[in-house]
Amino acid sequence: MPPCGAFLGLGEHMYKLLVVDDEEKIRELIGKYAKFEGHEVDFAEDGMQAIEKCRDNNYDIVIMDIMMPKLDGLQVLTALREQGVATPV
């Protein structure tokens, strides 16, 4: 039997995740599986929300779509790195 979090490659530890996607059903699906495995999950529906949430919280990992309105995933990643956020994305 695979360890907890194996579907996300997270091993046996429980993590605080931020799921960023402009499609609600995608956010819900990823969140459902992560919560099932015991992880804490926050959501953002666009790049601007992701930057705000990363500024206000300490996440262990960010799961983010690339193609989103306002700011795409690569722009968000660049902004986070410029702010000193080193969370794996």
C-alpha positions in Angstrom: 0.0 0.0 0.0 1.4 3.4 -0.9 2.1 5.9 1.9 -0.2 8.8 2.6 0.2 11.6 0.1 1.6 9.2 -2.5 -0.7 10.6 -5.2 1.0 14.0 -4.7 4.4 12.5 -4.1 4.4 14.0 -0.6 5.4 10.9 1.4 4.0 10.2 4.9 4.1 13.8 6.2 1.0 16.1 6.4 1.4 19.4 4.6 -0.2 22.8 4.2 -1.0 23.2 0.5 -2.2 26.1 -1.6 -4.1 25.0 -4.8 -4.3 27.8 -7.4 -6.5 27.3 -10.5 -9.1 29.5 -12.2 -11.3 26.4 -12.7 -13.3 25.6 -9.6 -13.7 21.9 -10.4 -10.0 21.4 -10.7 -9.4 23.2 -7.3 -12.1 21.1 -5.7 -10.7 17.8 -7.1 -7.1 18.4 -6.0 -8.4 19.7 -2.7 -10.6 16.7 -2.1 -7.7 14.2 -2.7 -5.3 16.3 -0.6 -7.8 16.5 2.3 -8.5 12.8 2.1 -4.8 12.2 2.6 -4.9 14.4 5.7 -3.3 17.6 4.3 -4.5 21.1 5.1 -5.6 22.9 1.9 -6.2 26.5 1.0 -7.4 27.8 -2.4 -6.9 30.7 -4.7 -8.8 31.3 -8.0 -6.2 33.5 -9.7 -2.6 34.7 -9.5 -3.3 37.8 -7.5 -5.0 35.8 -4.8 -2.1 33.3 -4.8 0.4 36.1 -4.1 -1.7 37.5 -1.3 -2.2 34.1 0.3 1.5 33.3 0.1 2.3 36.6 1.7 0.0 35.9 4.6 0.6 32.2 5.1 3.4 29.6 5.2 2.7 26.8 2.7 4.7 23.7 2.3 3.8 23.4 -1.4 1.8 25.3 -4.0 0.0 23.5 -6.8 -0.7 26.0 -9.5 -2.1 26.2 -13.0 0.0 28.0 -15.6 -2.8 29.5 -17.7 -4.9 31.8 -15.6 -6.4 35.3 -15.9 -4.8 38.4 -14.4 -1.4 36.8 -13.7 -0.4 33.4 -15.2 1.4 30.8 -13.1 4.9 31.8 -14.3 4.3 35.5 -13.5 3.1 34.4 -10.0 6.2 32.3 -9.5 8.4 35.2 -10.5 6.6 37.5 -8.1 6.9 35.1 -5.3 10.6 34.5 -5.8 11.1 38.3 -6.0 9.4 38.6 -2.6 11.6 35.9 -1.1 9.0 33.1 -1.0 10.9 29.9 -1.6 8.0 27.5 -1.3 8.1 24.7 -3.9 5.7 25.2 -6.8 
